[in-house]
């Protein structure tokens, strides 16, 4: 019996070994490796920004761990979750309306059915939001033209000599006279940049464009669509001052000021930070009908320190017009747009400037202000994130008996005592030869602390950040210059320690318009050249750069954040 059991166990053990061996052989025979991505899907960003009807070409790249050379795959593309009829490895996105879109790319391994995907958020903005705006007189009427911008990837070398890929701005399209009938007698352009939208504003707060025209017929346009919003006169309601004829203005997210030809300044206290037209102008002039000879634009970007708008009195003193209105950035309902009544109660009051030295640079000045432009983003170094960085600054071209200088200063407000203190004061002379042909215009580059001065047919580079200003002749044209404007790209952007040249727009008397990169080859040795960016091969047609009788030009930031940094798409 015992022998039978031993024999049975032996047979059973042998049978189990055989079965196990067969199973092992079968598993080895059917085993397949899984084809996976080698890394991730490349050549496709997580987000993009384009203009309406602008093509965005997408061609992602991938590699499989097994079939890396000729993979057996198919492709799928989704727009906002909906499968498109696109089966190619590339896709060109184009949208007819502004908004946010999601594009998803999928590559499917046909052998296993496994799908690998990547999505991108695409913001489609107005084609007129950011770019160069040109005001011309066409058949006696004001006409606007626009030069569009976009970003391309280009090979470059970093500061250590290593090859890199960097963002670069190109000018890809021109729309001539897209607003041809705004009024008559065009005088100039001004951008009202509005409020930063980082403190709870659900919707983007775009800029507005003020087209200054003769007989006081100013018109204000929506900065996103460039459609008509209001005639400036209408904001006085039915109480327009007698003989009102505006000549210049300064506008922030809390106040709007207009100076007319009689020297009176009128105040519009805004009710909402994100509504350009909430409220109305007061028809009674400021300061008991005090007359002013100048009013200067201010960039009010934050709730702190930005408390004053500069103006020049008839006795040639620079003063501040109080502009302390704040919005409630911590409101419970999430709508912080209302300008608090308590903060704006003193807006419109005139305050003298306080200086930390015994010198009185702004009291009954012997020098005259030729031009004065905000230099809000100016700072001594890019790592400065203190409150001093947030103090608004200006650059002024000063003149006395044919002698010129560049004055740089900040104005820091103190609401508790009603004091405005002059900070960071610096003044450097400018070579007389710069103005020999006759001053025309000035453009400021606050990131890099230099100005470009147009004189006759010439443009001059003049630094103001040091103890002297050694002017450099950049270019001489064969036509007189009528207007210049600037776009100072942040010196060091988020794509690394990469220097981005400032851009200068130049309009000539014959209607030609050019955009140049100002290349500071050696700032210490005053080695500076200009590099023509527009017209370029990327623009359509060789005659696109002529805009008839140009009156004024403007680089359009699009919103308040654009003053500090250009967002590369």
Phi, psi and omega in degrees: 000316180297321180294323180296318179296318179299317179296320180295315180297323179295316179297315180297318179297318179296319180296317178297319178298320179295315179298317180299320179295319179295319180296319179298319180296320181293318179296319178296324184288326185261358184292135178228135174285145179276131178277113182241168175289136173269091188094230181222174176288125185250175177062031175209117181281168178279342179207154178216157171231126179225169176266164175303133179062020173265131180288136171238108183272123181242127175218082180296159179233147180208164173220137175270157178287335182249291182275072185275337185272302181230075182290145176271093186226165169229164187236146176226143176232136181237140174240114184052042176084353181262128180294128179267160176274058181230119184242015182263162179286353178234161183206137176253114179272138177206128182238141180270348182232153175288159179143187178249135182231153174241123176249130180240129177254134178229135172245129186248125173284111186292338180285324184247341184080004180287136184246136176240132189226159172210140182242155177224138174267127183244119175266122179256114182254170175297144178292348183255009187288314183230129179158197184255125182254133183235125178258122179236161170258115183237113181055041177081000184240159178284134179221137180252139172235160186219136175250119186273152182236154170205173182250138173235158176268131180224149176287140181208184178237133179280183185295341178260008178085011181270141178291134180219168171252130184228161175279141178220142181271133173233158179250110197253347184201153180230132173244107181275133172052044181287340169238092190268348191222070182265338184155195182239165178054064178298137182242321183179178181235147173216141178255125172263104191279343176078213190244146170300142183249035181264000187246043174103358177290123184286329181250147178297137178259101182279171179280175167230152180248128176258119176262111182276130184224165180293162180060021177076011184273061177287148177231140181247131187243144174298124184289343179272316183255344185062026175271157181298131174254307184196152165276134185305321180304327183295338183280001169270359184066226178261020185234050180290130179301148180294136179060030180292126179211094186291147178238331178202163185212162171221131187222131176235184181285350181243341181214153169231134180233140177228132173254130180262178186294341178277354180094358179280145176246133181246141186251137171240103177279116183281146181268322182238137181290332183254021176227113184292338191237017174282120184102193182203163175287145172271128187283351177270126182298155179294155169054049178055045177064032172298141179262141181237148178258355180198146175222134191233138182297150177227144174257103179262103189256341184223173179279352183238146176073336184270077192242006189213146172244123184285147175212156181244125181280172181293336176272017175065040173251134175276127180232172176248138171262119187299130181217075190258358183309128181239152173259156183275095185285353182239032181295147185289330184272002177078013178239083188275029189278338187290131172283121184292137183297322181296322182287331187260007187297331181259005181299134183102346177289149179264134180228136176286155180273135179258129179250148183280351177246170179287343179290143178246088185284341188241001181263119180044062186295138172282337178266148179258144176278114177278316179206146180216124190229140176299141174230051191304320187273005180293136177206155184288328176213156187286350180267359182285107179240020179280177178297333179298330176297330184270002177284124181294142183231160179223157170239128181236136171268119185251149181220139175212113179053043177081003177255133186244153175210161176250123182250128181238130183198162174244160177231110183255123182270152177225103186292332183294323181247000181066036184247139173241119185256134175283129179235160171054035183291133177206140179220129181233143179285157176240136181306134182299330182299338179299326188257011183300325183272355179105117182300138179241307189197164178223139176237138186251139176241086190288333178296324187250358174060059167212160173241159169245128181249130175263128180222114182060247179256010189244151170239136185237139175267126183223104177288149178232004183279344181254200181275343179226166176232092179275103184291142178237126176287117182273317185194147173239128182263169177267003178230155175292145178273140178249336182196145170228155179210161189226153169225105181267100178292137182309134187302314178238117185258180183291348178274022175110181179286071181243127181280130177246122181293149172287154181246139182236127173262133182232122177252134183252164184298330181277003178099355178285146178226134182230151172238130182238146166272128178271108187261109176273087182296322175208098185298324182291329182257011179058037175266102185226135178228168174247142179237117184290126180254329179217133000293151181217172179300339180284344180273158183268121173081140184282345182258009185292343186271007176255126187236027177071220181275096182282134178256318183202159177225158183205132166278126185262114181289327179095320176199176187296322182296334180293342177294323182275320185208142174273128180274110177285131183277000000 
